[in-house]
Amino acid sequence: MTHYQGVECVDDSDHLNFQHKIMQNQTIAGIDVSSETLDICLSNSQGQHSFVIKNDVKSISKFFKAYEHETLLIGMENTGRYNWALYEVLKDLPHHVLVVSPLHLKKSLGLVRGKNDKVDAVRIAGFIMKNHAELPQWKPSSTAVQRLKILLTERNSRIKAKSKILNQQKDHMKMKHLGLDKYLQGLNKQQLTVLNRQISQIECDIEALVKADECMQQQAKLIQSIPGVGKILCWTMLAKTENFTLINEPRKMACYSGVVPFSNRSGTSIRGKDRVSSYADKYIKTILHMAAMRAVRLKNDLRDFYLRKVAEGKNKMSVLNAVRNKIIHRIFAVVKNQTAYQNNLLLS
């Protein structure tokens, strides 16, 4: 069984059966997801039909009940929480579900003009029809992982709100002549107190959630044995990889995190430097950078590697990026070997 970011592949036998069904007048459902409604395009050899239903469990269950004796090939974009009602219904149905990255879909469409929900559903159906053989099937996450993802999202939203308030305080002195500086500082102080309390509570809830799951607790203990890796990176890795069942290869995670340099060469005229791609999860990349900065300040083999490469004349940011990559490989190594990190002994 193989995995890729956000989705899971079936084994070879299931995949062959899956492909066989596609060849037999398969009905494809392209779904454009929004907060209130779902635009659905059903496409098969007899033509296309479009529907609009409410984005709630009751409406979705009623719609798919008409196809309980047929196996649909369903494709949709990953829109976060707007997909939850669909996931809740589809996890108990026999249909084949493909969840596509919005960026993947956008880049695959080429030159297009205009858009609306109905047209987007048709385009998703067309994309699934052309690319289903290369797309892994979606499988539902465990309840613990779903809760972890939600709690991390709520924590991140409060971290952003806190950062915004702190940045606003820099402008308060400009309002001193209006007599508003102390008043606004007082209001912001109250907000920061509430946010700090909520962030602490959410972190306690996450720790309790991880401890309650024996597997995640063991993984978290191993991951945090690596120099520079703290609880936030640990929790984020558990969520992004779905406890290392979704992404189980360090190279895929490194690519997803945007720490892998790609070549920039063509013919004899273009000889650019290798650079990381902008198509990456910027949040986890930021956390990895902070972990790398901590790691090179501690006494360990990653610090030795950093100092050696900088002494050789390497660019500091390039070396830090290499440290990020090494941290990812060490995380996957300790999880695979189920052995805590030992300096200079466990190398990936």
Legacy VTK file of the C-alpha trace (Angstrom):
# vtk DataFile Version 3.0
C-alpha trace
ASCII
DATASET POLYDATA
POINTS 348 float
0.000 0.000 0.000
1.383 3.410 -0.957
0.477 6.926 0.150
0.728 10.504 -1.021
-0.066 13.897 0.505
-3.620 14.038 1.765
-4.733 10.688 0.224
-4.051 6.936 0.303
-3.464 4.408 -2.495
-5.086 0.989 -2.568
-3.054 -2.176 -3.052
-2.384 -3.635 -6.512
-5.304 -6.077 -6.619
-7.823 -3.427 -5.593
-6.291 -1.018 -8.088
-6.727 -3.515 -10.976
-10.360 -4.079 -10.047
-10.793 -0.330 -9.806
-9.400 0.175 -13.319
-11.600 -2.634 -14.701
-14.729 -0.908 -13.437
-13.653 2.385 -15.001
-13.714 0.715 -18.408
-17.329 -0.424 -17.961
-19.524 2.638 -18.522
-18.384 4.210 -15.264
-20.388 7.168 -13.996
-18.118 9.963 -12.831
-19.297 12.555 -10.313
-17.423 15.849 -10.234
-18.314 17.856 -7.130
-17.607 21.561 -6.635
-17.722 22.185 -2.888
-18.766 25.453 -1.262
-19.848 26.309 2.271
-23.608 26.129 1.589
-24.074 24.036 -1.561
-22.587 21.259 -3.683
-22.636 21.502 -7.479
-22.513 17.969 -8.882
-21.842 16.941 -12.473
-22.662 13.314 -13.298
-20.918 12.217 -16.472
-21.056 8.899 -18.364
-21.375 7.592 -21.910
-24.973 8.845 -22.078
-24.060 12.479 -21.350
-23.788 14.931 -18.488
-26.314 16.007 -15.861
-25.885 18.803 -13.314
-27.400 19.064 -9.836
-27.236 21.479 -6.908
-27.849 20.239 -3.357
-27.287 21.589 0.140
-23.939 20.876 1.755
-25.279 18.933 4.730
-25.356 15.266 5.699
-29.111 14.831 5.172
-29.126 16.223 1.612
-25.966 14.374 0.595
-27.286 11.053 1.938
-30.563 11.544 0.070
-28.744 12.308 -3.203
-26.428 9.286 -3.100
-29.226 6.933 -2.000
-30.389 6.950 -5.643
-27.016 5.390 -6.579
-26.807 2.737 -3.859
-26.757 -0.047 -6.496
-24.027 1.621 -8.565
-20.380 2.356 -7.825
-19.576 5.950 -8.717
-16.178 7.467 -9.285
-16.361 10.676 -7.249
-13.888 13.545 -7.518
-13.701 16.752 -5.493
-11.263 19.443 -4.436
-9.829 19.503 -0.946
-11.529 22.532 0.625
-10.901 21.737 4.279
-13.909 21.841 6.581
-16.357 22.330 3.708
-15.700 18.679 2.744
-16.631 17.296 6.143
-20.306 16.554 5.391
-19.274 14.710 2.217
-16.655 12.710 4.088
-19.182 11.777 6.763
-21.539 10.278 4.164
-19.029 8.792 1.727
-17.020 6.892 4.346
-19.887 4.370 4.620
-20.612 4.070 0.870
-18.875 1.786 -1.676
-18.051 4.572 -4.123
-14.467 5.347 -5.191
-13.518 8.803 -3.906
-10.648 10.947 -5.190
-9.723 14.155 -3.345
-7.665 16.493 -5.537
-5.423 19.375 -4.526
-6.943 22.650 -5.828
-3.510 23.663 -7.145
-3.162 20.361 -9.038
-6.544 20.878 -10.640
-5.902 24.518 -11.486
-2.550 23.802 -13.140
-3.969 20.890 -15.135
-6.768 22.904 -16.754
-4.463 24.976 -18.941
-5.838 28.162 -20.514
-9.449 28.683 -19.361
-11.759 31.683 -19.340
-14.373 32.370 -16.721
-15.662 30.140 -13.954
-18.737 29.365 -11.902
-19.747 26.487 -9.648
-21.551 24.522 -12.372
-18.634 24.866 -14.800
-16.150 23.946 -12.054
-18.061 20.703 -11.365
-17.923 19.838 -15.077
-14.186 20.561 -15.150
-13.582 18.376 -12.082
-15.476 15.515 -13.731
-13.370 15.927 -16.874
-10.166 16.009 -14.843
-11.132 12.796 -13.021
-12.003 11.094 -16.301
-8.553 11.863 -17.744
-6.404 11.363 -14.652
-8.146 8.743 -12.477
-5.440 6.138 -13.179
-2.775 8.342 -11.565
-4.796 9.514 -8.560
-4.808 7.602 -5.253
-8.107 6.915 -3.513
-9.267 8.779 -0.440
-9.772 6.922 2.819
-11.244 8.423 6.002
-8.957 9.577 8.801
-9.191 8.157 12.303
-11.224 10.132 14.842
-8.088 10.995 16.840
-6.322 12.419 13.773
-9.409 14.413 12.765
-9.616 15.938 16.242
-5.886 16.696 16.203
-6.210 18.524 12.878
-9.151 20.602 14.113
-7.434 21.574 17.359
-4.253 22.569 15.506
-6.320 24.692 13.096
-7.999 26.456 16.025
-4.640 27.025 17.695
-3.145 28.477 14.512
-6.053 30.885 14.061
-5.469 32.245 17.567
-1.727 32.505 16.992
-2.437 34.636 13.894
-4.893 36.825 15.831
-2.308 37.307 18.596
0.377 38.259 16.072
-1.951 40.790 14.449
-2.701 42.459 17.795
0.989 42.633 18.714
1.760 44.310 15.381
-1.008 46.844 15.959
0.588 47.958 19.217
3.435 49.503 17.249
1.008 52.084 15.861
-0.457 53.138 19.217
2.187 55.772 19.852
1.051 57.539 16.687
-2.345 58.091 18.359
-0.904 59.611 21.530
-1.892 63.128 20.507
-5.496 61.895 20.162
-5.509 60.368 23.626
-6.298 56.883 22.329
-3.002 55.111 22.912
-3.590 53.947 26.514
-7.209 53.069 25.790
-6.334 50.858 22.821
-3.403 49.286 24.669
-5.796 48.310 27.445
-8.216 46.695 25.000
-5.429 44.806 23.274
-4.062 43.620 26.603
-7.456 42.119 27.436
-7.608 40.364 24.053
-4.084 39.007 24.430
-4.930 37.615 27.873
-7.944 35.760 26.459
-5.995 34.471 23.450
-3.076 33.264 25.580
-5.460 31.434 27.887
-7.244 29.791 24.939
-3.964 28.799 23.262
-2.754 27.185 26.496
-6.052 25.332 26.871
-5.951 24.025 23.294
-2.351 22.842 23.757
-3.391 20.986 26.910
-6.253 19.386 24.979
-3.850 18.293 22.222
-1.437 16.778 24.744
-4.319 14.884 26.358
-5.508 13.698 22.942
-2.052 12.407 21.980
-1.582 10.674 25.343
-4.981 8.985 25.015
-3.916 7.335 21.745
-1.213 4.757 22.491
0.231 4.793 18.969
0.402 8.585 18.690
1.876 8.855 22.166
4.710 6.493 21.201
5.349 8.330 17.920
5.392 11.697 19.685
7.935 10.462 22.225
10.246 9.229 19.468
9.908 12.364 17.346
10.696 14.746 20.200
13.908 12.869 20.950
15.425 14.556 17.862
17.412 17.758 18.581
15.411 20.899 17.767
12.063 19.133 17.380
9.445 20.484 19.767
5.831 19.641 20.430
4.377 21.915 17.713
6.401 20.308 14.915
5.679 16.895 16.431
1.901 17.486 16.456
1.976 18.968 12.970
3.857 15.981 11.554
1.374 13.598 13.161
-1.511 15.540 11.627
-0.048 16.011 8.135
0.997 12.374 7.815
-2.076 11.085 9.682
0.174 9.333 12.168
2.516 8.222 9.353
-0.146 6.207 7.531
-0.793 8.795 4.819
2.721 9.963 3.958
5.186 7.265 4.930
8.271 8.289 2.947
10.606 11.130 4.015
11.279 12.247 0.434
7.576 12.839 -0.199
7.261 14.780 3.048
10.352 16.838 2.208
8.881 17.674 -1.198
5.504 18.533 0.369
7.266 20.791 2.894
9.234 22.641 0.198
12.751 21.778 1.381
13.868 19.818 -1.689
15.909 21.824 -4.243
15.041 21.276 -7.910
17.301 21.899 -10.894
16.784 24.871 -13.222
18.546 23.937 -16.451
17.610 23.756 -20.115
19.838 23.231 -23.128
23.012 25.290 -23.160
21.551 28.699 -22.316
19.831 28.152 -18.942
22.140 27.171 -16.106
20.325 28.374 -13.003
20.972 27.357 -9.418
18.982 24.570 -7.835
16.075 26.098 -5.914
13.236 24.902 -3.724
9.763 25.064 -5.225
7.156 27.622 -4.185
4.548 24.836 -4.298
4.783 23.767 -0.684
3.038 23.812 2.666
4.407 27.121 3.944
3.210 26.563 7.515
5.111 23.344 8.115
8.101 24.795 6.289
8.155 27.670 8.799
7.991 25.279 11.751
10.782 23.176 10.249
12.906 26.316 9.882
12.426 27.146 13.558
13.357 23.566 14.468
16.480 23.795 12.310
17.479 27.076 13.994
17.140 25.433 17.405
19.005 22.314 16.312
22.104 24.196 15.105
22.336 25.972 18.465
22.437 22.698 20.398
25.354 20.300 20.695
24.550 17.541 18.206
25.510 16.193 14.773
23.200 18.648 12.984
25.141 21.558 14.484
28.407 19.907 13.435
27.063 19.496 9.901
25.929 23.143 9.783
29.242 24.549 11.023
31.255 22.323 8.666
29.284 23.371 5.573
29.349 27.068 6.472
33.134 26.827 6.991
33.379 25.347 3.499
31.786 28.513 2.136
28.241 27.255 1.642
25.351 29.707 1.856
23.894 29.677 5.377
20.272 29.501 4.210
21.083 26.611 1.863
22.717 24.740 4.725
19.734 25.457 6.999
17.474 24.072 4.305
19.597 20.920 4.271
19.171 20.726 8.060
15.369 20.935 7.609
15.577 18.037 5.191
17.715 16.026 7.609
15.223 16.655 10.424
12.419 15.211 8.266
14.506 12.133 7.463
15.374 11.655 11.128
11.705 11.908 12.108
10.758 9.177 9.657
13.784 7.104 10.702
12.896 7.042 14.403
9.281 6.207 13.585
10.269 3.418 11.193
12.840 1.913 13.565
10.772 2.615 16.704
13.998 3.745 18.358
14.694 7.071 20.052
17.240 9.334 18.382
20.823 8.908 19.487
23.284 11.625 18.483
25.639 10.556 15.692
24.218 7.007 15.721
20.812 7.185 14.041
21.523 8.681 10.633
19.132 8.814 7.691
LINES 1 349
348 0 1 2 3 4 5 6 7 8 9 10 11 12 13 14 15 16 17 18 19 20 21 22 23 24 25 26 27 28 29 30 31 32 33 34 35 36 37 38 39 40 41 42 43 44 45 46 47 48 49 50 51 52 53 54 55 56 57 58 59 60 61 62 63 64 65 66 67 68 69 70 71 72 73 74 75 76 77 78 79 80 81 82 83 84 85 86 87 88 89 90 91 92 93 94 95 96 97 98 99 100 101 102 103 104 105 106 107 108 109 110 111 112 113 114 115 116 117 118 119 120 121 122 123 124 125 126 127 128 129 130 131 132 133 134 135 136 137 138 139 140 141 142 143 144 145 146 147 148 149 150 151 152 153 154 155 156 157 158 159 160 161 162 163 164 165 166 167 168 169 170 171 172 173 174 175 176 177 178 179 180 181 182 183 184 185 186 187 188 189 190 191 192 193 194 195 196 197 198 199 200 201 202 203 204 205 206 207 208 209 210 211 212 213 214 215 216 217 218 219 220 221 222 223 224 225 226 227 228 229 230 231 232 233 234 235 236 237 238 239 240 241 242 243 244 245 246 247 248 249 250 251 252 253 254 255 256 257 258 259 260 261 262 263 264 265 266 267 268 269 270 271 272 273 274 275 276 277 278 279 280 281 282 283 284 285 286 287 288 289 290 291 292 293 294 295 296 297 298 299 300 301 302 303 304 305 306 307 308 309 310 311 312 313 314 315 316 317 318 319 320 321 322 323 324 325 326 327 328 329 330 331 332 333 334 335 336 337 338 339 340 341 342 343 344 345 346 347
